Amino acid sequence: MGVIAWLVLGAFSGWIANRLMNSRTGLIDNIITGIIGSFIGGFVFNFFGAETITGLNLHSIFVSVVGACILLWIINKIRR
């Protein structure tokens, strides 16, 4: 995937994860959360034998959102 696709996927999945986890952050934080979440989600899905991120599609957004939610959950546990 290209850099622009990573930014779009990261921003969208980070925004969805923030809404699901009741976090309120800005655009840059959403992009970073989504991109890191993509790596975490890809690792988790690969561990369980499922398909990982394949491009800019619904499955990749789902994987990225799951990873971003895991990341936000870990961050919230560390902050408390």
Secondary structure, 3 states (H helix, E strand, C coil): CCHHHHHHHHHHHHHHHHHHCCCCCCHHHHHHHHHHHHHHHHHHHHHCCCCCCCCCCHHHHHHHHHHHHHHHHHHHHHHC
